[in-house]
Amino acid sequence: MEKEITAFQIDLQDNVATMLSEAKAGEQVRLIGDCHEAGLAAATDIPTGHKIALKDIRAGEDIVKYGVVIGRATADIPKGSWVHLHVMHSIYDERSSHLDVKTGAPKDTKYE
């Protein structure tokens, strides 16, 4: 049996959805929640719990989740791509540019 890959869109205004399972580039992702579409293809590998772009997002455009702006794109983000700190800046966490892309750990703090 093939595993089902799903992502949850919280609000119809969102341009990202949260992955409920890991997706590999090329795999079909089923959308659940308040959605305009039934699904889309993952353009890149996307870890569980991270965001997938529901449409093309241009550099400088808002990232919308929960129906509110949570950040801004720092690069063009194609539909189906992984949306995380490597392509966006959080408007809630001014330190987001100092966090490790994979782990979220601060890169500007030394722990002894």
C-alpha positions, 0 to 999 in steps of 0.5 A, a space after each residue: 500500500 502506497 503511503 498518502 502524503 498530506 498537507 493541511 491548509 488552515 485558511 483559504 487565504 493561505 499561500 502555504 500549507 503545513 506538511 503532515 508527512 514528508 514529501 519527496 520532490 515529484 510526489 503528489 501531496 493531497 491537501 486537506 482543510 480549507 483548500 482551493 485545490 485537492 492537491 499539488 506535486 511537491 517541487 522539492 523535498 519537504 520535511 514533515 511539519 514544514 510549509 509547502 508553497 500553494 502557489 508561486 510566491 515572488 521575492 518580497 511577497 507575503 507568506 500567509 498562514 492562519 489567514 495572516 501574514 507570518 513572513 516575507 519571501 526572500 527569494 522566488 518560491 515556486 509552487 510546491 516548494 519547501 518554504 522555510 528560513 532559507 527562502 523567507 524572513 519571519 516578521 514575528 522573530 527578528 532573529 530568524 535570519 540567525 537560525 539554522 535552516 534545518 534545526 532552527 537553533 540559533 547560530 549567533 549564540 555560543 553555548 558552553 
